[in-house]
Every structure is written in C-alpha cells, then in structure tokens.
Amino acid sequence: MERCDSVGCQGYHRMLSSSRRDFLKVGFISGLGLTLGDYFRLQDAQAESTAKAESCIFIYLAGGMSHVDTFDPKPYSPIEYRGELGFANTNTGDVFGAAMSRLAQQADKLAVIRSMTHGEAAHERGTHNMMTGFKPSPAIVYPSMGAVVSHEFGPRNDLPAYVAVPDANTLFMGTGYLSSAYGAFAVGGEPVNQGFQVRDLNLAGGVSPERMEGRKGLLNAVDSHFRSMEKTDVLEAMDSYYQRAYALISSQNAREAFNVAAEPDAMKDAYGRTAMGQRLLLARRLVEAGARFVSVVDGGYDMHVNVKSGMQNTGAQMDQGVAALISDLASRGLLEKTLVVLSTEFGRTVRINKDAGRDHWPKAFSVVMAGGGLKGGTIHGATDAYGSEPSKDPVGPADISATVFNQLGIDIHKKLMSDGNRPIDLVRDGNVIAPIVA
C-alpha cells in the first residue's frame, strides 16, 4: 500500500518528479547560438479542418480533484460525506462546492460532466488515461492529446503548436509513438515570478541577431553540400525543422505572446497573483497569439489530509484563475474559438477519512469544459446520492479525447502511424459527448 503524507501519496510525488523529456538536444545547431534547434521537426498540416475551436487550453489538476467538494456536491448527504466546506449557488440554479464560488457565477458558460469514470486508482495510470484517452499498455506508449494536435496541425504564427505551462514533467504529456518533434515546448519557469523569462527563447550569450544570420548562412552552405550528395526525407525534414527554430527565436509575435509582464496590473489581479493564476493568464496570451494547444498543470489535489483547508487554498486559487480565464476569453471574443478543459486523474472518496481528507476514487469524478462550440449551462450525467458511482450517462477518458479532437476539427475515426507503419486508432471505444455540443 502506498504511503501518503500531508501533500500526497508516493505515486503522486513520483509522477510529478518524473524525468523531463529532453526536448532541446545539443547538436550542430548550437553553434549558431540557438538552443531551440533540436525542438522543431517537419509538421505537416493535415486534412481540411471542420473545427469549431481553433485552440485548446487543457488545465490539469494533478493529484485527483475531489468532485464532491467542487462540481458534484451532495448538500443532502450526511456531514461525513458532504464535508464542511459548504456550497455556492450557480447562476444557472444548480450548486457547486463553496470553493468554486467564482466559477459558480460562470456556470452558464460551462459544460460540467459529473459522470466521469474509469478503473485506475494509481496517479500515473489515471493520468495516462486522462491525458491520452487510453488505458496504459505494456506494448505501446500513446501520445498525449497535445502531441496529437501538434501532429495534425503544426505551428501557427511562429508559435509552437503545443506549449506546456510551466513544464511537461510527466511522460504522459509526451509524444508516445509519434515523433518527439510533436512534443510540448515547455516554458520552463513560473510567470508569477519577477523577471520571468521563457527558457530557450533567447539567443545564446554573446550572439547578436547579425551573427546568428551569418551562422545561419554557414549552415545553409553546409546543408546544400550534403544535399548535392544525397537527397533524403530526413534532410527535407531537418530544413523545415531548423527554419521553425529560427522563426520562433526571431519572432516578435512569439516574444510578445510569452511576455506576461505586458499585462495590466488589473488583469494580473483578476487572475490572481498566484502560480496558477499567472499560468492561466499566460495560456490566454498564447492562444490569442496562435498556439493551438496549451497545457496548464497545477498540483496539490492529492488531499488525503484536511481536504477542507486544501480546497480553501489550492482550490480557491484555481477557481479564481479559471473563472477569470473564461470571463477574459469571452470578453475578447475568444471563448467560442477556444476549448477550455478542466481535468484531473480521478475523484476522491465520498466519505471523509480519519485525517479529515479524502482518498483516491476513480469510479466517479468530474471534468469541466467550456467554449469551443460547446453548450454552456450544461450538466451532463449524474452520480448517486453520495457521489460514489455514475447513476446516469457514464463518460470515460476516450469520450473526453474524442470530444476534444472533434471540436478542434480532427477526425476521431482516423488512424495514426506508429513506428513500423503500424496503424493505431486515434480514439478507441470513445464517442463525442453529443449532448454538450452546440
């Protein structure tokens, strides 16, 4: 049995401390003063889009958010089940947990899925389910939804297709059987910190833009020499690969998108001067500038001990930031073009434990979606009187990925090719959640 402490259990710590994928490898391009060279690969835009959404902000609450303290409260259950947090009336006549008071006033813009379920009670396996739409397999590593979006569409406006805020520190945010070219560009820092700068967005020390251009010319000359000797798909890919590195590092649009310091103080205050609030503010800037898929990860939800205090602190900060994000996107006319997903690996036990906390519970939990062509003010599915199991319209991880891909204009019935030209279903045993689609 896993050992747990006040900030989570062993599996949760292990998941958050997983080795980061080394996206930015050192190679010939480093001599040009670039650290981004090995990040970009050829990414072909595929299939004409039927998208209702142009971008997705995928917010992941690591640890397992308590559904009965947030989006599926049970006001009439005994105190040892409902807890002591209290409740917040929504602007649609429903009820959320008290820590979600701001999102309760945005409920008319939300599609709340209360009947999420799967069978994985371990953090790593539950995270795999929710980030890929697949059960873990010993035979194959599946790509994250962000990597699939990157594969299907590629970059836009000189911005990487898939950006991770603040980092991509779990294997399940990776590319799986797809090329590492489609992996996340990790911001590598906290936007809330004074002097925040995006890792690897600047030229190496002592290298001026003019010097970079000169070295770029040298690389082109060397590249042309090798092309005269051998023309291969690899060389063609590398050409696009490096060009995109140059595009990002020299792009004013990219620099402005990552410059969260340019936001007015009032906007920073609205999101909250917290790590989560400023991550979400950066995510809005990125999708506004053209990023296709931005993941925002926040931890602290493995509340085995004192769930009330945890939700009043960590949960309330998330509530402020996500409510501000949805309001901000709506005011800018971006919400209909931006799919927002609030996800987690599983729910929590419906009965408070001896430490005033809640333990892992994958049989029932909640996911919230907004924008991107979905119906606001929607509650989909339900759980029983205690929140322990779905009582209506159960939804699985594959249904979430199917809905995300569908709203972004990706054919959920297509197959992707793994190593060895093996076709693999993009979505397996999943369907679009039709009742929440506008």
N, C-alpha and C positions, 0 to 999 in steps of 0.2 A: 504493500500500500504506500502511496506517495506521502511524503512528509510535507506539511504545509505550515506556513508562518503567517504573520500579520499582513504580508504583502503578496501572498500567493503560495502555490504549491510548487514542487520541484519541476514538474513538467512545464509550468508557466515560465519559470526562470530559465529553464533550458531552451524553450522556444525563443525567448527574447534575446538570449545570448548566442544564438546560432551564428556560425561564421558567416560573414557577409560575402556574397558573391563578389569576386574581384572584377568589376566591370571595366576598370581603366588600366589595362595592362601596359607594361613598358615595352616599347619596340622602337623601330626606326623613326617613327613619327615624333618620338620625344625629342629628337634632335632639332625639331622645328620649333621647339618652345611650346608644344601643345601637350596637355595631359589628357585630352579627350579623344585622341586619335583612335584608340582601340575600342571606343564605345560604339561608333556608328558602323553599321553594315548596310548593304543594299536592302531596302524595304520596299517592296512593290505594293502600290495601292491596288486593291483587288475589288472587282465587282462593283458595278454602279450601286450607289447607296440608296436605300429606301428609308434612311434614318429619320426618326422623329427627334432624336437627340444628336447633337454634334460632339458632345463631350460627356464624360462621366467623372464625378468626384466620389470615390469609393472610400468611405470612412469606416475604419475597422477598430472596434473596441476590444483590445486583446485582454484575455483573461476570462471572458464569459459574463456578459452583462445580465443582471437579474431582470427578467421580463416582468415579474410581479411587482417590482419596485419602480418600473418605468412605464412601459407601454401596454401592459396587460394586468393592471392591478385588480385586486379582488376585495372591494370595500366591505363585503358582507361575510367574508370568511373570518374565522377566529383570529385573535390577535397574534397567536404564534405562527400563523400563516401570512396574514396581511402585513405584519410588521408595524412599526411605529412611525413611519415616515409621513403618513397622511396622503392626501390626494389633491389633484388640481383639475378643475373642470376645464374642458376644452371649449374652443369656440364653435364646435360642432355638436355640442350636447353630450359628449362622451366624457371619459375620465382617464387621466394619466396619473402616474405617481407624482408626489409633490415636488420632487427634484426636477421634474420636467415641466415646470410652470411656464417657461417661455415657449417651449415647443407646443404646449397645450394651446397657446394663442396663435399658433401657426398650423393647427390641425387641419384646417380647411385646405391646406396645400399638401398634406401628407397622405400617403397610402401606407397604412400600418398593417403588416402581416403578422397576425397573432398565432398562427398555427404552424410555425416552423418546427421541423422535427428531423432528427437523424439519430444514429445509434452510437456515435463516437464521444465518449466521456473524457478522453485524454486531450489536452490542449493541442498537441501537434496534429493529431488526426482530425480533430474538429476544425482546426484552422485550415488544413488541407481541403476538407470538404467545402468550406465556405469561400475560399479564395480561388478554387479551381472548378468547383461543381462536380467533382468526382470523389469517390471513396479512395483512400490510399491503396496503392497496389505495389507489390514487390517487384513486378515485372516492368513497370514504366513510371516515369515521373511526369505528371501532367503539368501543362503551363498554367500560370495564373491568368485570370481574366484580362488583366492589364497587358500581359505579354501577347495574348491573342489579339487584342485591339491594335497593339503596335504592329503585329504581323499583318493584319488585314489592311491597315490604312497608312501606316508610316507617319513620318513627321509632318507638321504643318507650320507655316510661318516661322521656319528656322528653329522651332521648339521640338524637343523630343516628344514622341508620341505618348510615352509612358514615363511619368515622373513620380518618384516616391518621396513623400514628406513625412518625417525628416530622413528616413532611410528605408532600405529594403533588407531588413535584418532577419528575415526568415526565408528558408528555402522555398516556401510555398508562395512567395511573391515573385518567384523566378520564372524562367522560360521553359522548364521541363524538357520535353523532347524537341522543342523548337530551338533555333539558333540563339546563342546568347546575345546576338545583335538586337533582339527584340526585348531585352531586359530593361528594367527601370533605370532611369537616370536619377540617382539618389542625391538629394540636396545636401545631405551630409552635415547639417547644422540646424540650430533652432532659431527660427525667425524672431522669437521673442527676445533673444539675446542682443544686447547693444553691440553694434559693429558687425552684425550678422552678414556673412558673405557666403555665396554658394560655392561649395567645393568644386575645384577644377573648371570654373568658368573663366578664369583669368589666364593670361599668358604667363609662362614661366618667368622667374625673376631675371631681369636684365634683357628680356627680349621685347623689342619695340614692335609695333604693327608693321613698320617698314622692313625690319629684319625678318619678321615672320613671312612677309610676302616674298622676300628673297629666298628664304629656305623652301618656301612652297614651290618656287620656280625650280630649285635644285631637285626637289623630289619629283616634279613633273618630268624633268630631263632624265632622271634615273628610271622612272616608270616607263617612259617612252622607249628607252633602250631595251628593257625587258619585254615590252610589248612587241617590239620588232622581232624578237627571238621566239616568243611563244604567246599566243593569244588564248586565254582561258577565261572561263566564267569567274574564277577566283579573282583574276586581275580586274575584270569588269566590276565585280562587286567591291573590291578594295577602292577603286576610283571613286565610286559613289560614297563609300564609307568615309573616306578622308574628306571629301568635299563637304559632307554634312558636319564633320567636326569643325572645319573652317567656318561654315555658315553659322553654327551656334556661337562659337567663340568671338566672332566678329559682328554678331547681330545686335543692333540697337534694340530691336523688339524683344529679344531674349533677355538682354540685360535689364530692360525696364520691367519685364514680367516678373523677374526674380527679386526686384528691388522693393521689398515690402516697406522699407523705410519711407518711401514716397507717399504712403497712405496718410491721410489726415489723422490727427490725434483722435478726433471724434469717432472715426471708423475703427481705429485700433481699440478704443474703449468699448465700442459696441460689441465687438467680437470677444473682448476680454483680454486683459494683459497677462495671459497665461500661455503656457506652451501650446495647449490645444487650440485656444482662440486664434493665436497668430499663425499656426499651421493652416487653419481653415481659411484665414484671410489670404495667405499666400496661394492656396489652392484656387480661390476665386480669381486672383490675378492671372494665374497660369491658364485656366480655361478661357478666360476673357481674351488672352493673347493668342490662343490657338492650341494649347496642349489638349490631347484627346482623352487621356485617362490619367487622373491624378489620385494616387492612394494617400490617405492620411491615416496614420496609425497612432492610437493613443492607448496606453496601458493602464493598469491599476484596477481592473474589473474582477480580478480573482479574489472576491471578497469572502473568504472563509471566516473572517473575523470582523465583527462590527460593521455589517452592511449599511446600517443607518448612517454612520459617520462617513463611510466611503461614498455613499450616494450624495450626501450633503456637500461633499467637497469635489471629488473627481466627477461625479455625475452632474452636479450643478454647473461645473465649468464646461462640460460637453454640451449641456442644454443651452447655455448662453451662446457658445460658439456656433453650434449648428443652427439655432434659431436665427442668429444674425446672418449666417451664410444664406439661408433660404430667403430671408427678407431682402438681403442685398442683391442676390441674383434676380429676384422678382422685380425689384425697383429698377434694375438695369436692363430689363427685358431679356435676361439670360436664362431664367428658370425653365422656360419651355424648351430651350435648346440644350439644357444641361441636366443630365440624370444624376440625382444625388441618392446614394445608397448608404444607409447606416446599418452595419452588420457586426456580428460577433460570432465566436465559435460554438457557443451553446448557451443555455439559460442556467438558472440556479435552482437548487431545491426549494420547494414551495414552503417547507416548514423551516423556521429559524433553528439553527443548531445551538449547541451548548455554549458556543463562543459568540453568540449574537450575530453570526454570519450565515451565509448560505453556501452550499457545496455544488459541485458540477451536476448539471441536469440537461442532457441532450434531447430528452423526449419532447420538450416543449420550450420554445423561446420566440422572440420577436425580431423582425427585421423591418426597418422603416425605409420607404423610398419616396422620392418627390421629384417633380419636374419631368423633363424629358418625354413628354407625351403621355404621362400617367394621370389618372383621375385623383384630384385632391379630395380630402374629406372622406376617404375610403377606409373602412376596416374590413380586412379580408381574413376569413377563418376565425376560429374561436377555440378556447381551451375550456376544460371542465371548471367546476366551481372553485377549485383550488389552484388552477393553472398548471396541473401536473401532466396533462396529455391533451392533444388536439381533440376537440369534440366535433369539429366541422372543417372541411376543406383543408386537409393537411398539405403542407408545402415542404419540399425538400431542397437541398442545395442546388441540384441540377435545374430546378424550376427558377431559381434566382438567376443563375448564369444564363439560362435561356431568355429570360425577360430582359436582362441587361444587354445581351447581344442583339436581341430583336429590336430594342429601342434605338440602338446605335446603327442599325441597318445591316447587321451581319446575319447571313442565312444560317439558322440554327441546325439545319439538316445537312450542312456540308461536312466534308471530312478534311482533316489536315494531314499532311505527310510527315511522318517521323523519320528518323534515321533508317536507311534501308528501304525508303519509299514504301513504308507501311502506312496505309490509310487508317486514320483514327477518327472516330466521331467527335465533332466539336462539342456536342451535347449528347449525353446518353441518359435515357429514361427521364428526361425533363421536358416540360412544356412551358410556354409563355403563360403567365398568370393573367389570363384574359380579362377577368372582372376588374382589374385595376388599370387596364389600358384604355385610354380615352378613344 
